[in-house]
Amino acid sequence: MNSRGRAKPWQVKGEKRSTPPMTFEAKRMNSTPEKAAVRLNRYLALVGVGSRRFCDDIITSGRVSIDGKKIDNPGVKVIPGENTVSIDGIPVENPQAPTILILNKPPGVVSTVSDPLGRPTVLDLSKKYAKNRRLYPIGRLDVNTTGAILLTNDGLLCYRLTHPRFQVPRTYLARVRGAVTEKKLAKLNKLVGSSRKGDAYKQGRPRAELIKALDRESILRVTLYEGKNRQVRRLCEAVGLRVVKLKRVQFGPVTIRKLPLGAVRPLQQKEIIRLRKIIQ
């Protein structure tokens, strides 16, 4: 109040404040600026996980964590480069120098980062490329299934390649016990589902094809667009066929052609371009 006991313009009657309140601009200038914090749903949309609504759904379902802590509020703020944002435990940040490898997995090797039983892992076969990099497999193969498995340090790429929404094809050669009749093949195709639409894969192409009929066994080529556990084996069992040997020969546009069993190599630039194109 002034010397006459009257309240100054910024004072409420009875208030003892002697200085005027800070303006918004003054507060902004005197506060410590946030380090480019953004809302969690906006951040996920910016790095390409999906639309804002899609990101809201996966956050509220409890699949997203920040620095290891599960978050279900899309409005939580994150600082890119400081906070680690993960979906289903997989980091979604784009590394500055992404590494993408293809491994021709042999039988007996598990497609995990580590194994409590001490079995060899796909990372054990990729140590040459894992120096100063945190690599993890893109999807999984059963311990006895051989063939193509990709490894990367790009969490966002891993997420998109394994999510059913992006319909990335995986092609397998399955040696099965039993006669593959036309009826069984038709039923198998019905179980597998309709083909993916698009120019890269012909619409209407069967996903299960008989490649070779032997005396007691047959060889099938099966193409799936999601990676469920033991899916090829379960589909074949549903039509009375038992898988005795299974090899994945192709993941998306990348094949294991000319890659020896147990060998690993970085993807060529043209392969990376084709791989990223199918998940745009």
Secondary structure, 3 states (H helix, E strand, C coil): CCCCCCCCCCCCCCCCCCCCCCCHHHHHHHCCCCCCCEEHHHHHHHCCCCCHHHHHHHHHCCCEEECCEEECCCCCEECECCECEEECCEECCCCCCCCEEEEEECCCCECCCCCCCCCCECCHHHHHHCCCCCCEEECCCCCCCEEEEEEECCHHHHHHHHCHHHCCCEEEEEEEECCCCHHHHHHHHHHHCCCCCCCCCCCCCCCEEEEEECCCEEEEEEEECCCCCCHHHHHHHHCCCEEEEEEEEEECCEECCCCCCCCEEECCHHHHHHHHHCCC
